[in-house]
């Protein structure tokens, strides 16, 4: 180095990890004005995959190879002599496409003293590799160029990676340019400065990229003023959820607004802090226009539908201001001052209606009625009935909407209300008639006090299902004693009551002529009389009615009772238990029964310990209990056993309680009659 002012050598050098690597050590001596060496410059280059290139000597106007390192064979496949012997070796092997540019840049070496170029160089096997050519110009004592020291390094891997990266970038740029959406980004903190926008912003929106990148207020200045506040309010969701999509109007370069869908994603750093926002603008004008047209069409159809209904319709927003009302609603609240206008509050509308005297219910108590009506409006429930001053009755049905508003429908129920009033008046007349008929029916039946004459103890339950009914009871003196009878005519209510009138008329006549020990003759006479009166003994006829009955002839002197039943039973209770004395299985009347039907008598003794019971099927057939079944004979029989020895008054109370408990919420199915008695002996 001190002799030639420079020196280069290759040797192995130990790295920090202890392994050795080959290095190229280039040293240059710097002399002062007197020619004495004052300092040295050195450059160490790790060889690795790189190899030392040529050393060239260049003089002004001539080029001659001076030295070539041995590793040229490993790098390029050439022998050092090949380089040294041929002056055109370098030019002949630089890629023809790269040579003009490399040679044109060569002058920089003489201007700056150092130059680096990258180009393709042909190896001995004919293939090209990329090399980095680093050259240093050495000058003599007079400052004239004396020698060039250079090195070639194989950079093919890097260049291929760069080419691949450039190709990928070019394809990405092409995709962005052709994409329908504009991609952009900006800082997620500080001044939120823009960092990137795809160049298709010009095609989509008409702007240059610099409009976005260099104008901080570009976005805010171009969002439609009517949309800006809502869009900025929604921006907080981006930092809460990491993504936010908004649709708004944006002004294009030509001044026309278009609809865009703005899809933003928040990128955070490794500590979770907001780093950058990446977004895309997609023009959705066609879709939004179609949606708005569809919405307008839907609103038009809804308006037409609302206007076509006969009820009054109104819609109030969450601020309780009128949004819309149809013509019928306007008519209900227009007293000459014009219909309610959109924007009026509900309180203002009803206050005006009260002041105009439209509400009959509010007269004389306006303040109280208003407070109540406003409370009902704020918390809608069941439909309200409103009486108007013109005599009309309106049903007001209000409901809350999902957005917090209120929708109301006003239905005119005047005709229905008047019909109800007429029906109520008619029903009142019918009820009065039925109550009068009930008094007549009760008057025709024997007085309950008469039972005390024929029975030592007794109870009687007689409860028509309606005001009048088809059940009856009867007791009347006869030859050698008295008769006790309970009957159940077909039907209940008014039809059943008419049947009892027929039965009573026949019964009184039959009992006057009956033998004292043959109650069956009474049943036979009733059977034939009913069929005859109702025309059931003829070939044709419309009725098929009748009755079931049980009758007891009691002879106190003989302590003897004779029973006859038509689909009816007599119950006997004493210390021995409870037994059922069944009557015949044929009813009285009915078209299907022969007019010659006879009934049987059952005669038996009794004493003061015996109690007897006659009951219609209103008790036996009553539905109730957890399984919805009938009360039944077994339950009645068990109840009589349970009350054995109790007074008739106590037994009545027990029976009523048992029936009420069993019936529960079930409706009464039929008229009910139960007669319990202990005969005089």
C-alpha positions as CSV (number, residue, x, y, z in Angstrom):
1,X,0.0,0.0,0.0
2,X,2.8,2.4,0.8
3,X,4.6,1.6,-2.4
4,X,1.5,1.7,-4.7
5,X,-0.8,3.8,-2.6
6,X,-3.4,1.0,-2.5
7,X,-3.6,-2.7,-1.6
8,X,-6.3,-5.4,-1.9
9,X,-6.2,-8.8,-0.3
10,X,-8.6,-11.7,0.5
11,X,-8.5,-13.7,3.7
12,X,-10.7,-15.4,6.2
13,X,-12.0,-13.3,9.1
14,X,-13.7,-14.6,12.3
15,X,-17.2,-13.3,12.8
16,X,-18.9,-12.6,16.2
17,X,-20.5,-16.0,16.2
18,X,-17.0,-17.7,15.9
19,X,-17.3,-18.8,12.3
20,X,-15.0,-17.6,9.6
21,X,-16.0,-15.8,6.4
22,X,-14.0,-14.7,3.4
23,X,-13.5,-10.9,3.1
24,X,-12.1,-8.6,0.4
25,X,-9.9,-5.9,2.1
26,X,-9.3,-2.8,-0.1
27,X,-6.9,-0.2,1.3
28,X,-6.1,3.3,-0.1
29,X,-3.3,5.5,1.2
30,X,-3.9,9.2,1.4
31,X,-0.9,11.6,1.3
32,X,-0.5,15.2,2.5
33,X,0.8,18.1,0.4
34,X,4.4,17.0,1.0
35,X,3.6,13.5,-0.2
36,X,3.8,11.9,3.2
37,X,1.2,9.3,4.1
38,X,-1.3,10.8,6.5
39,X,-4.2,8.3,6.7
40,X,-5.5,5.2,5.0
41,X,-9.0,4.3,3.8
42,X,-10.1,0.6,3.9
43,X,-13.2,-1.3,2.8
44,X,-14.0,-4.8,4.0
45,X,-16.5,-6.8,1.9
46,X,-17.7,-10.2,2.9
47,X,-17.5,-12.4,-0.2
48,X,-19.9,-15.2,0.7
49,X,-22.0,-15.5,-2.5
50,X,-20.2,-12.5,-3.9
51,X,-16.9,-12.7,-5.7
52,X,-14.2,-10.2,-6.4
53,X,-14.3,-8.8,-9.8
54,X,-11.7,-7.2,-12.2
55,X,-9.1,-4.6,-11.5
56,X,-8.9,-2.3,-14.4
57,X,-6.4,0.2,-15.4
58,X,-7.8,3.1,-17.3
59,X,-5.8,6.0,-18.7
60,X,-7.1,8.8,-20.6
61,X,-7.8,7.6,-24.1
62,X,-6.9,4.0,-23.5
63,X,-8.2,1.0,-21.5
64,X,-5.9,-1.9,-20.5
65,X,-6.6,-4.8,-18.1
66,X,-4.1,-5.0,-15.3
67,X,-5.3,-7.6,-12.8
68,X,-8.1,-10.1,-12.4
69,X,-8.7,-12.2,-9.2
70,X,-8.8,-15.9,-9.4
71,X,-12.4,-16.2,-8.3
72,X,-13.6,-15.0,-11.6
73,X,-13.8,-18.6,-12.6
74,X,-16.1,-19.4,-9.7
75,X,-18.3,-16.4,-10.4
76,X,-18.5,-16.3,-14.2
77,X,-16.7,-19.5,-15.3
78,X,-13.9,-17.6,-17.1
79,X,-10.1,-18.0,-16.5
80,X,-8.3,-14.8,-15.4
81,X,-6.2,-14.9,-18.5
82,X,-9.3,-14.6,-20.6
83,X,-10.1,-11.2,-19.1
84,X,-6.5,-10.0,-19.3
85,X,-5.9,-11.1,-22.9
86,X,-9.0,-9.6,-24.5
87,X,-9.5,-5.9,-24.3
88,X,-13.2,-6.2,-25.4
89,X,-13.9,-9.0,-22.9
90,X,-16.2,-6.7,-20.8
91,X,-18.1,-5.0,-23.6
92,X,-18.7,-8.3,-25.4
93,X,-20.3,-9.9,-22.3
94,X,-22.5,-7.1,-21.0
95,X,-26.1,-7.6,-22.1
96,X,-26.7,-5.6,-25.3
97,X,-29.8,-4.1,-23.8
98,X,-27.8,-2.8,-20.8
99,X,-24.5,-1.7,-22.5
100,X,-25.5,1.7,-23.8
101,X,-26.9,2.9,-20.4
102,X,-23.9,1.5,-18.4
103,X,-21.4,3.2,-20.7
104,X,-23.3,6.4,-20.7
105,X,-23.2,6.4,-16.9
106,X,-19.4,5.7,-16.8
107,X,-18.5,9.4,-16.9
108,X,-19.9,9.7,-13.3
109,X,-16.8,7.8,-12.1
110,X,-14.5,10.5,-13.3
111,X,-16.7,13.2,-11.8
112,X,-17.2,11.7,-8.4
113,X,-14.4,9.2,-8.0
114,X,-16.8,6.3,-7.4
115,X,-19.6,4.7,-9.4
116,X,-21.9,1.7,-9.0
117,X,-23.8,0.1,-11.8
118,X,-26.1,-2.9,-12.0
119,X,-26.4,-4.9,-15.3
120,X,-26.6,-8.3,-16.8
121,X,-23.4,-10.1,-17.6
122,X,-22.9,-13.3,-19.7
123,X,-21.2,-16.2,-18.0
124,X,-19.0,-18.6,-19.8
125,X,-22.0,-21.1,-20.2
126,X,-23.9,-18.4,-22.1
127,X,-26.4,-17.6,-19.3
128,X,-26.7,-14.1,-17.9
129,X,-26.5,-13.1,-14.3
130,X,-27.1,-9.7,-12.6
131,X,-23.9,-8.1,-11.2
132,X,-23.3,-5.0,-9.1
133,X,-20.2,-3.3,-10.5
134,X,-18.5,-1.0,-7.9
135,X,-15.7,1.1,-9.2
136,X,-13.2,3.5,-7.6
137,X,-11.0,6.0,-9.5
138,X,-7.4,6.4,-8.2
139,X,-5.5,9.4,-9.3
140,X,-1.7,10.1,-9.5
141,X,0.2,12.9,-7.7
142,X,-0.9,15.3,-10.4
143,X,-4.5,14.5,-9.9
144,X,-4.8,12.7,-13.1
145,X,-6.8,9.4,-13.4
146,X,-4.3,6.6,-12.9
147,X,-6.2,3.4,-12.1
148,X,-9.7,2.0,-11.6
149,X,-10.4,-0.6,-8.9
150,X,-13.6,-2.4,-9.2
151,X,-15.5,-5.5,-8.1
152,X,-18.4,-7.5,-9.4
153,X,-20.9,-9.0,-7.1
154,X,-23.6,-11.5,-8.1
155,X,-27.0,-9.9,-7.3
156,X,-29.2,-12.2,-9.4
157,X,-31.3,-13.4,-6.4
158,X,-32.0,-9.8,-5.3
159,X,-32.8,-8.6,-8.8
160,X,-35.1,-11.5,-9.4
161,X,-36.9,-10.7,-6.1
162,X,-37.1,-7.1,-7.1
163,X,-38.4,-8.0,-10.5
164,X,-41.0,-10.2,-8.9
165,X,-41.9,-7.5,-6.5
166,X,-42.2,-5.0,-9.3
167,X,-44.3,-7.3,-11.3
168,X,-46.6,-7.9,-8.3
169,X,-46.7,-4.1,-7.6
170,X,-47.5,-3.5,-11.2
171,X,-50.3,-6.1,-11.1
172,X,-51.6,-4.6,-7.9
173,X,-51.6,-1.1,-9.4
174,X,-53.4,-2.5,-12.4
175,X,-56.0,-4.1,-10.2
176,X,-56.5,-0.9,-8.2
177,X,-56.7,1.1,-11.4
178,X,-59.4,-1.2,-12.8
179,X,-61.2,-1.9,-9.5
180,X,-64.7,-0.3,-9.1
181,X,-63.8,0.9,-5.6
182,X,-61.3,3.6,-4.6
183,X,-58.9,2.4,-1.9
184,X,-57.5,4.9,0.5
185,X,-55.9,5.2,3.9
186,X,-55.1,7.8,6.5
187,X,-53.5,8.0,9.9
188,X,-55.7,6.8,12.8
189,X,-54.4,9.5,15.3
190,X,-53.0,12.9,15.4
191,X,-54.1,15.0,12.4
192,X,-55.5,11.9,10.6
193,X,-53.3,12.8,7.6
194,X,-54.0,10.9,4.4
195,X,-51.4,8.3,3.4
196,X,-52.6,6.6,0.3
197,X,-55.2,6.6,-2.4
198,X,-55.5,4.5,-5.5
199,X,-55.2,6.2,-8.9
200,X,-58.6,5.0,-10.0
201,X,-60.0,7.9,-7.9
202,X,-59.8,9.9,-11.2
203,X,-61.9,7.4,-13.1
204,X,-64.5,6.9,-10.3
205,X,-64.7,10.4,-8.8
206,X,-62.8,12.6,-11.3
207,X,-60.1,13.7,-8.8
208,X,-56.3,13.4,-9.0
209,X,-54.5,11.5,-6.2
210,X,-53.0,14.8,-4.9
211,X,-56.4,16.2,-4.2
212,X,-56.8,13.6,-1.5
213,X,-53.2,13.4,-0.4
214,X,-52.4,17.1,-0.2
215,X,-55.8,18.6,0.9
216,X,-56.5,17.8,4.6
217,X,-60.2,18.8,4.3
218,X,-60.8,17.1,1.0
219,X,-63.2,14.5,2.4
220,X,-65.2,16.9,4.7
221,X,-65.5,19.5,1.9
222,X,-67.1,17.0,-0.5
223,X,-69.5,15.0,1.7
224,X,-73.0,16.3,1.2
225,X,-73.7,18.9,4.0
226,X,-77.0,17.1,4.9
227,X,-75.1,13.8,5.5
228,X,-71.9,15.0,7.1
229,X,-73.1,15.2,10.7
230,X,-74.6,11.7,10.7
231,X,-71.6,10.2,9.1
232,X,-69.2,11.8,11.6
233,X,-71.3,10.7,14.5
234,X,-71.1,7.1,13.3
235,X,-67.3,7.3,12.9
236,X,-66.9,6.4,16.6
237,X,-68.1,2.8,15.8
238,X,-64.9,2.3,13.8
239,X,-62.7,2.7,16.9
240,X,-65.1,0.6,19.0
241,X,-65.7,-2.3,16.6
242,X,-62.8,-2.1,14.2
243,X,-65.0,-1.7,11.2
244,X,-67.6,0.7,10.0
245,X,-69.7,1.0,6.8
246,X,-71.6,4.2,5.9
247,X,-73.5,5.3,2.9
248,X,-73.7,9.0,2.0
249,X,-73.6,11.5,-0.9
250,X,-70.2,12.6,-2.2
251,X,-69.4,15.4,-4.6
252,X,-67.5,14.4,-7.7
253,X,-65.0,16.6,-9.5
254,X,-67.7,17.8,-12.0
255,X,-69.8,19.0,-9.0
256,X,-72.5,16.3,-9.2
257,X,-73.2,14.3,-6.1
258,X,-73.1,10.5,-6.2
259,X,-73.9,7.9,-3.5
260,X,-70.9,6.0,-2.1
261,X,-70.6,3.1,0.3
262,X,-67.6,3.8,2.6
263,X,-66.2,0.6,4.1
264,X,-63.5,1.3,6.7
265,X,-61.2,-1.0,8.7
266,X,-59.0,0.0,11.6
267,X,-55.4,-1.3,11.8
268,X,-53.8,-1.4,15.2
269,X,-50.1,-1.7,16.2
270,X,-48.7,-4.5,18.3
271,X,-49.8,-2.7,21.4
272,X,-53.3,-2.4,20.3
273,X,-53.2,1.4,19.5
274,X,-54.9,2.7,16.4
275,X,-52.3,2.9,13.6
276,X,-54.0,3.4,10.3
277,X,-57.5,3.4,8.7
278,X,-57.9,1.6,5.4
279,X,-61.1,2.2,3.5
280,X,-62.8,1.9,0.1
281,X,-65.3,4.1,-1.7
282,X,-67.7,2.2,-3.9
283,X,-70.2,4.2,-6.0
284,X,-73.8,2.9,-5.2
285,X,-75.8,5.6,-6.9
286,X,-77.8,3.2,-9.1
287,X,-78.7,1.0,-6.1
288,X,-79.6,4.0,-3.9
289,X,-81.7,5.5,-6.7
290,X,-83.5,2.2,-7.2
291,X,-84.1,1.9,-3.4
292,X,-85.4,5.5,-3.2
293,X,-87.7,4.9,-6.1
294,X,-88.9,1.7,-4.5
295,X,-89.4,3.5,-1.2
296,X,-91.3,6.3,-2.9
297,X,-93.5,3.8,-4.7
298,X,-94.1,1.9,-1.4
299,X,-95.0,5.2,0.4
300,X,-97.3,6.1,-2.5
301,X,-99.1,2.7,-2.2
302,X,-99.2,3.0,1.6
303,X,-100.7,6.4,1.3
304,X,-103.3,5.2,-1.3
305,X,-104.2,2.3,1.0
306,X,-104.5,4.5,4.0
307,X,-106.7,7.0,2.2
308,X,-108.9,4.2,0.9
309,X,-109.9,2.8,4.3
310,X,-113.1,4.0,5.9
311,X,-111.5,4.4,9.4
312,X,-109.5,7.4,10.5
313,X,-105.8,6.8,10.5
314,X,-102.9,8.8,12.1
315,X,-99.2,8.3,12.7
316,X,-97.2,10.3,15.3
317,X,-93.4,10.2,15.6
318,X,-91.4,9.6,18.8
319,X,-91.7,13.3,19.6
320,X,-95.5,12.8,19.5
321,X,-95.8,15.1,16.4
322,X,-98.3,14.2,13.6
323,X,-96.5,12.6,10.6
324,X,-99.6,11.9,8.5
325,X,-103.3,11.4,8.8
326,X,-105.8,10.3,6.1
327,X,-108.9,12.2,5.0
328,X,-111.1,10.5,7.5
329,X,-108.9,11.5,10.4
330,X,-108.8,15.1,9.1
331,X,-112.6,15.0,9.0
332,X,-112.9,13.8,12.6
333,X,-110.8,16.8,13.9
334,X,-111.9,19.6,11.6
335,X,-114.5,21.9,13.1
336,X,-114.0,24.6,10.5
337,X,-110.5,25.7,11.4
338,X,-108.9,23.2,9.1
339,X,-107.6,19.7,9.7
340,X,-104.6,18.9,11.9
341,X,-101.3,19.8,10.2
342,X,-98.2,17.6,10.2
343,X,-95.9,18.7,13.0
344,X,-98.7,19.4,15.5
345,X,-98.4,17.5,18.7
346,X,-101.1,15.1,19.9
347,X,-101.7,17.3,22.9
348,X,-102.4,20.3,20.7
349,X,-104.8,18.3,18.5
350,X,-106.9,17.0,21.3
351,X,-106.9,20.3,23.1
352,X,-108.3,22.0,20.0
353,X,-110.9,19.2,19.7
354,X,-112.0,19.9,23.3
355,X,-112.0,23.6,22.8
356,X,-114.2,23.2,19.7
357,X,-116.7,21.1,21.6
358,X,-116.1,17.9,19.5
359,X,-115.8,15.6,22.5
360,X,-119.1,14.9,24.4
361,X,-117.3,13.0,27.2
362,X,-115.1,16.1,27.9
363,X,-118.0,18.5,28.5
364,X,-118.0,19.8,32.0
365,X,-114.7,18.1,32.9
366,X,-112.3,19.2,30.2
367,X,-109.1,19.2,32.3
368,X,-109.7,15.8,33.8
369,X,-110.7,14.3,30.5
370,X,-107.5,15.7,28.8
371,X,-105.2,14.3,31.6
372,X,-106.8,10.9,31.3
373,X,-106.7,10.9,27.4
374,X,-103.1,11.9,27.3
375,X,-102.1,9.3,29.8
376,X,-104.0,6.6,27.8
377,X,-102.2,7.9,24.6
378,X,-98.8,7.6,26.3
379,X,-99.4,4.1,27.4
380,X,-101.8,2.5,24.9
381,X,-103.8,-0.5,26.0
382,X,-107.2,-1.8,25.1
383,X,-109.3,0.1,22.6
384,X,-111.0,3.3,23.9
385,X,-114.6,4.3,23.2
386,X,-115.1,8.0,22.6
387,X,-118.5,9.7,22.4
388,X,-118.6,12.7,20.1
389,X,-120.9,15.7,20.4
390,X,-122.6,14.9,17.1
391,X,-123.8,11.6,18.6
392,X,-121.2,9.4,17.0
393,X,-119.3,6.7,18.9
394,X,-115.7,6.2,17.9
395,X,-113.5,3.3,18.9
396,X,-109.8,4.5,19.2
397,X,-107.2,1.7,18.9
398,X,-103.6,3.0,19.5
399,X,-100.4,1.0,19.3
400,X,-96.7,1.9,19.7
401,X,-94.4,1.6,16.7
402,X,-90.8,0.1,16.8
403,X,-89.4,3.6,16.4
404,X,-91.2,5.0,19.4
405,X,-94.1,6.6,17.6
406,X,-97.8,5.9,17.8
407,X,-100.3,4.7,15.2
408,X,-104.0,5.1,15.8
409,X,-107.1,3.9,14.0
410,X,-110.5,5.6,14.6
411,X,-113.5,3.3,13.8
412,X,-117.1,4.6,13.7
413,X,-119.1,2.3,15.9
414,X,-122.2,4.5,15.9
415,X,-124.4,1.9,14.2
416,X,-123.1,-0.9,16.3
417,X,-123.5,1.2,19.5
418,X,-127.1,2.0,18.5
419,X,-127.8,-1.6,17.7
420,X,-126.4,-2.6,21.0
421,X,-128.6,-0.1,22.7
422,X,-131.7,-1.4,20.8
423,X,-130.6,-5.0,21.6
424,X,-130.1,-4.1,25.3
425,X,-133.5,-2.5,25.4
426,X,-135.0,-5.6,23.7
427,X,-133.0,-7.9,26.0
428,X,-134.3,-5.9,29.0
429,X,-137.9,-6.5,27.8
430,X,-137.1,-10.2,27.4
431,X,-135.6,-10.4,30.8
432,X,-138.5,-8.7,32.3
433,X,-140.8,-11.1,30.5
434,X,-138.8,-14.1,31.7
435,X,-138.7,-12.9,35.3
436,X,-142.5,-12.5,35.1
437,X,-142.7,-16.0,33.6
438,X,-140.5,-17.2,36.4
439,X,-142.9,-15.8,39.0
440,X,-145.7,-17.5,37.2
441,X,-143.8,-20.8,37.1
442,X,-143.0,-20.5,40.8
443,X,-146.6,-19.7,41.6
444,X,-147.9,-22.7,39.7
445,X,-145.5,-25.0,41.6
446,X,-146.6,-26.1,45.0
447,X,-145.5,-23.9,47.9
448,X,-142.5,-25.3,49.6
449,X,-144.3,-25.1,53.0
450,X,-146.6,-27.8,51.8
451,X,-143.7,-30.3,52.1
452,X,-143.8,-29.8,55.8
453,X,-147.3,-31.3,55.8
454,X,-146.2,-34.5,54.0
455,X,-142.6,-34.8,55.3
456,X,-141.1,-34.9,58.8
457,X,-137.9,-33.4,57.4
458,X,-136.9,-32.3,53.9
459,X,-134.8,-30.1,51.6
460,X,-135.5,-28.9,48.1
461,X,-133.0,-27.6,45.6
462,X,-134.7,-26.2,42.5
463,X,-132.4,-24.1,40.3
464,X,-133.3,-23.5,36.6
465,X,-130.2,-23.0,34.5
466,X,-131.8,-19.9,33.2
467,X,-134.5,-17.7,34.6
468,X,-137.2,-20.4,33.8
469,X,-136.6,-24.1,33.3
470,X,-137.9,-27.5,32.5
471,X,-137.5,-29.1,35.9
472,X,-140.5,-29.3,38.3
473,X,-141.6,-30.8,41.6
474,X,-145.1,-31.6,42.9
475,X,-146.7,-32.8,46.1
476,X,-150.5,-33.2,46.5
477,X,-152.8,-35.1,48.8
478,X,-154.4,-38.3,47.3
479,X,-156.7,-41.1,48.5
480,X,-155.1,-42.7,51.6
481,X,-152.1,-40.4,51.7
482,X,-150.2,-38.0,49.4
483,X,-148.1,-37.9,46.3
484,X,-144.5,-36.6,45.8
485,X,-143.1,-36.1,42.3
486,X,-140.1,-34.7,40.5
487,X,-139.9,-34.3,36.7
488,X,-137.4,-33.2,34.0
489,X,-138.9,-32.0,30.7
490,X,-136.9,-31.9,27.5
491,X,-135.0,-28.6,27.0
492,X,-134.4,-25.8,29.5
493,X,-135.2,-22.2,29.6
494,X,-138.4,-21.1,27.8
495,X,-139.0,-24.4,25.9
496,X,-138.6,-26.4,29.0
497,X,-140.9,-24.1,30.9
498,X,-143.6,-24.6,28.3
499,X,-143.3,-28.3,28.7
500,X,-143.7,-28.0,32.4
501,X,-147.0,-26.2,31.8
502,X,-148.2,-29.1,29.7
503,X,-147.1,-31.6,32.3
504,X,-148.8,-29.7,35.2
505,X,-152.1,-29.5,33.4
506,X,-152.1,-33.2,32.8
507,X,-150.7,-34.1,36.2
508,X,-153.5,-32.4,38.2
509,X,-156.1,-34.3,36.3
510,X,-154.3,-37.6,36.6
511,X,-153.8,-37.4,40.3
512,X,-157.5,-36.6,41.0
513,X,-158.5,-39.9,39.4
514,X,-155.5,-42.2,40.3
515,X,-155.8,-45.2,42.6
516,X,-153.9,-44.7,45.9
517,X,-151.5,-47.6,45.3
518,X,-150.8,-47.2,41.5
519,X,-148.6,-44.2,40.7
520,X,-147.9,-46.0,37.4
521,X,-151.3,-44.9,36.2
522,X,-150.3,-41.3,36.6
523,X,-147.2,-41.8,34.4
524,X,-149.3,-43.7,31.8
525,X,-151.8,-40.8,31.7
526,X,-149.0,-38.3,31.3
527,X,-147.4,-40.3,28.5
528,X,-150.5,-40.5,26.4
529,X,-151.6,-36.9,27.2
530,X,-148.2,-35.5,26.0
531,X,-148.2,-37.5,22.8
532,X,-151.7,-36.5,22.1
533,X,-151.2,-32.8,22.8
534,X,-148.0,-32.6,20.8
535,X,-149.4,-34.7,17.9
536,X,-146.9,-37.5,18.5
537,X,-149.6,-40.1,18.2
538,X,-150.0,-39.2,14.5
539,X,-148.0,-40.5,11.6
540,X,-146.5,-37.1,10.8
541,X,-145.4,-34.3,13.1
542,X,-142.5,-32.1,13.9
543,X,-142.1,-32.5,17.7
544,X,-140.3,-35.2,19.5
545,X,-140.4,-34.0,23.1
546,X,-141.2,-35.5,26.5
547,X,-140.1,-35.8,30.0
548,X,-138.6,-38.1,32.7
549,X,-140.3,-38.3,36.1
550,X,-140.4,-40.2,39.3
551,X,-143.6,-40.3,41.5
552,X,-144.1,-41.7,45.0
553,X,-147.5,-42.5,46.6
554,X,-147.1,-42.5,50.4
555,X,-149.6,-44.1,52.8
556,X,-148.6,-42.9,56.3
557,X,-151.1,-45.2,58.1
558,X,-149.7,-48.4,56.5
559,X,-146.1,-47.0,56.5
560,X,-146.0,-48.0,52.9
561,X,-144.6,-46.3,49.7
562,X,-145.2,-47.1,46.1
563,X,-142.8,-45.8,43.5
564,X,-143.1,-45.6,39.7
565,X,-140.4,-44.0,37.5
566,X,-140.0,-43.2,33.8
567,X,-136.2,-43.1,33.2
568,X,-136.1,-41.9,36.8
569,X,-134.7,-43.5,40.1
570,X,-135.6,-43.2,43.8
571,X,-132.8,-43.3,46.3
572,X,-133.3,-44.8,49.7
573,X,-130.9,-44.2,52.6
574,X,-130.9,-45.8,56.1
575,X,-128.5,-47.5,58.5
576,X,-128.2,-50.4,56.1
577,X,-126.8,-48.2,53.4
578,X,-128.0,-46.4,50.2
579,X,-129.8,-48.2,47.5
580,X,-131.2,-47.1,44.1
581,X,-134.7,-48.1,43.2
582,X,-134.8,-47.8,39.5
583,X,-137.9,-47.0,37.4
584,X,-138.7,-48.1,33.9
585,X,-136.3,-47.3,31.0
586,X,-139.0,-45.6,28.9
587,X,-139.6,-41.8,29.1
588,X,-143.0,-40.0,28.9
589,X,-144.0,-38.8,25.5
590,X,-141.5,-38.9,22.6
591,X,-142.6,-40.1,19.1
592,X,-140.5,-43.2,19.3
593,X,-142.4,-44.6,22.3
594,X,-145.6,-46.6,21.9
595,X,-148.8,-45.0,23.1
596,X,-149.7,-48.3,24.8
597,X,-146.6,-48.2,27.0
598,X,-147.3,-49.2,30.6
599,X,-145.2,-48.5,33.7
600,X,-144.5,-50.6,36.8
601,X,-145.0,-50.0,40.5
602,X,-142.6,-50.8,43.3
603,X,-144.1,-51.1,46.8
604,X,-142.1,-51.3,50.0
605,X,-142.5,-50.4,53.7
606,X,-140.6,-47.5,55.4
607,X,-140.0,-46.2,59.0
608,X,-138.8,-43.0,60.6
609,X,-135.1,-43.9,59.9
610,X,-135.6,-44.0,56.2
611,X,-134.8,-41.0,53.9
612,X,-135.7,-40.7,50.2
613,X,-134.2,-38.6,47.4
614,X,-135.4,-37.8,43.9
615,X,-133.0,-35.9,41.5
616,X,-133.0,-34.9,37.9
617,X,-130.0,-35.5,35.6
618,X,-128.9,-31.8,36.1
619,X,-126.9,-33.2,39.1
620,X,-125.8,-36.5,37.8
621,X,-124.6,-35.2,34.4
622,X,-122.9,-32.0,35.6
623,X,-119.3,-31.8,34.2
624,X,-116.4,-31.0,36.5
625,X,-113.4,-32.2,38.4
626,X,-109.8,-32.3,37.1
627,X,-110.6,-34.7,34.3
628,X,-113.8,-32.9,33.1
629,X,-116.2,-35.8,33.7
630,X,-119.8,-36.0,35.0
631,X,-120.7,-35.9,38.7
632,X,-122.2,-39.4,38.4
633,X,-124.5,-41.6,40.5
634,X,-121.5,-43.2,42.4
635,X,-120.4,-39.8,43.7
636,X,-124.0,-38.9,44.7
637,X,-124.4,-42.3,46.4
638,X,-121.2,-41.8,48.4
639,X,-122.3,-38.3,49.4
640,X,-125.6,-39.7,50.8
641,X,-123.6,-42.4,52.8
642,X,-121.3,-39.7,54.2
643,X,-124.3,-37.6,55.4
644,X,-126.2,-40.6,56.8
645,X,-128.0,-39.5,60.1
646,X,-127.5,-35.7,59.3
647,X,-130.5,-33.4,59.1
648,X,-132.0,-32.6,55.7
649,X,-130.8,-29.0,56.1
650,X,-127.2,-30.2,56.7
651,X,-127.4,-32.6,53.8
652,X,-128.6,-29.8,51.5
653,X,-125.6,-27.6,52.5
654,X,-123.2,-30.5,52.0
655,X,-124.6,-31.3,48.6
656,X,-124.4,-27.7,47.4
657,X,-120.8,-27.4,48.6
658,X,-119.8,-30.7,46.9
659,X,-121.4,-29.8,43.6
660,X,-119.9,-26.3,43.6
661,X,-116.4,-27.6,44.3
662,X,-116.7,-30.3,41.7
663,X,-118.2,-28.0,39.0
664,X,-115.4,-25.5,39.5
665,X,-115.2,-23.1,36.5
666,X,-117.4,-25.3,34.3
667,X,-120.7,-23.9,33.2
668,X,-124.0,-25.3,34.5
669,X,-125.2,-27.8,31.9
670,X,-128.9,-28.2,32.8
671,X,-131.6,-27.3,35.2
672,X,-131.1,-28.8,38.7
673,X,-133.7,-30.3,41.1
674,X,-132.9,-32.5,44.1
675,X,-135.6,-33.4,46.6
676,X,-134.8,-35.1,49.9
677,X,-137.5,-36.1,52.5
678,X,-138.3,-38.2,55.5
679,X,-142.0,-39.3,55.4
680,X,-144.3,-38.9,58.4
681,X,-144.8,-42.3,59.9
